[in-house]
Amino acid sequence: MTQSTNLTIGTLAPSIPKASGHSTASAETPKWIRKYFYNPPYNNVVPWLRNSIRDWENSVLSCALIKADTSTSWMHDLVFPYARVIWVRGRLEFSDRGSAPFNSAAAVYEPGKIRPKQSVMWKDRSGVAHPP
């Protein structure tokens, strides 16, 4: 993915308040960054995805590695309406911890693409597939 889109690898932290009232990082993406990839914490993706939407509105491409969980409201509110979803086949493998306990996906927020169409196919009770 990095090679085809020429993304900047790293993390840009959205503003996440600490108990003391200070934030962990600036919510603003530096002006010189036009493309980036990040891996948000799976237990708190919402502020990170909101940052990607704000950057998308400012013509910045971002790609987030997220938990593939369509039962969450953030997936329907912050990913599907704005990003192209690339589903990862199987589970990610970690060299020191084995495989992830869940499936993953990449949410790609591409500037200039408004409300990307999602492919939805379903099967009826007889097994006949109905394409979008």
C-alpha positions in Angstrom: 0.0 0.0 0.0 2.8 2.4 0.8 4.5 2.0 -2.5 1.3 2.6 -4.6 0.1 5.7 -2.8 3.5 7.1 -1.6 2.2 7.6 2.0 4.2 9.0 4.9 4.5 6.3 7.5 4.0 7.4 11.1 1.3 8.6 13.4 -0.2 12.0 13.8 -2.1 12.1 17.1 -5.4 13.9 17.4 -5.9 15.9 20.5 -6.7 13.4 23.2 -7.1 15.0 26.7 -5.1 13.5 29.5 -6.4 13.5 33.1 -4.3 16.6 33.9 -6.0 18.6 31.1 -3.1 18.6 28.7 -3.4 17.0 25.3 -1.1 14.3 24.0 -0.5 16.0 20.6 -1.7 18.7 18.3 -4.9 17.9 16.4 -3.6 19.8 13.4 -1.8 18.0 10.7 1.3 19.9 9.6 0.6 21.8 6.3 3.5 20.1 4.5 2.0 16.6 5.0 -0.4 15.7 2.1 -0.5 11.9 2.6 -0.1 9.7 5.7 -0.8 6.3 7.2 -1.5 5.6 10.8 -2.5 2.8 13.2 -4.9 4.3 15.8 -5.5 2.6 19.1 -8.3 0.1 18.5 -10.1 1.0 21.8 -10.4 4.7 20.8 -10.5 5.3 17.1 -13.1 8.0 17.0 -10.9 11.1 17.5 -8.4 9.7 15.0 -11.1 9.1 12.4 -12.5 12.6 12.9 -9.0 14.0 12.3 -8.9 12.0 9.0 -12.2 13.5 8.0 -11.0 17.0 8.7 -7.8 16.3 6.8 -9.9 14.8 3.9 -11.9 18.1 3.8 -8.5 19.9 3.5 -7.3 17.7 0.6 -5.0 15.5 2.7 -5.1 11.7 1.9 -4.9 9.5 5.0 -5.1 5.8 5.5 -6.0 4.2 8.9 -5.6 0.6 9.9 -8.7 -0.2 11.8 -10.6 -3.1 13.4 -13.0 -4.4 10.8 -16.2 -4.1 13.0 -19.3 -3.2 11.1 -21.4 -3.5 14.3 -20.0 -0.2 15.6 -21.5 3.3 15.0 -18.1 4.8 14.2 -17.8 2.5 11.2 -21.1 3.6 9.8 -20.7 7.3 10.8 -17.0 8.0 10.3 -15.7 5.4 7.8 -18.4 4.3 5.3 -19.6 7.9 4.3 -16.0 9.2 3.8 -13.5 6.5 3.1 -12.8 3.6 0.7 -12.6 0.5 2.8 -10.0 -2.2 1.9 -10.8 -5.4 3.7 -7.8 -7.4 4.9 -8.1 -11.1 4.3 -7.4 -13.2 7.4 -5.9 -11.7 10.5 -2.8 -9.7 10.9 0.2 -11.6 12.2 2.6 -10.1 14.8 6.1 -11.4 15.0 6.1 -11.4 18.8 2.4 -11.9 19.8 0.9 -14.2 17.2 -2.2 -13.1 15.3 -4.6 -10.3 16.0 -7.8 -11.3 17.9 -10.0 -9.7 15.2 -10.1 -8.9 11.5 -8.7 -5.6 10.1 -9.4 -3.1 7.3 -7.8 0.0 5.9 -9.9 3.1 5.7 -8.6 5.3 2.9 -9.7 8.9 3.0 -9.1 10.2 -0.5 -9.5 13.9 -1.2 -11.8 14.8 -4.1 -13.9 11.6 -3.7 -17.2 12.5 -2.0 -19.2 9.8 -0.3 -17.6 6.7 -2.0 -20.0 4.0 -3.0 -19.8 0.9 -1.0 -20.3 -2.6 -2.4 -23.0 -4.4 -0.6 -24.2 -7.8 -1.7 -26.6 -10.0 0.0 -28.0 -13.5 -0.4 -31.7 -14.4 0.0 -32.9 -17.5 1.8 -32.6 -19.6 -1.4 -28.9 -18.6 -1.8 -29.4 -16.2 -4.7 -26.9 -13.3 -4.6 -28.2 -9.8 -5.2 -25.5 -7.4 -6.3 -25.7 -3.6 -5.6 
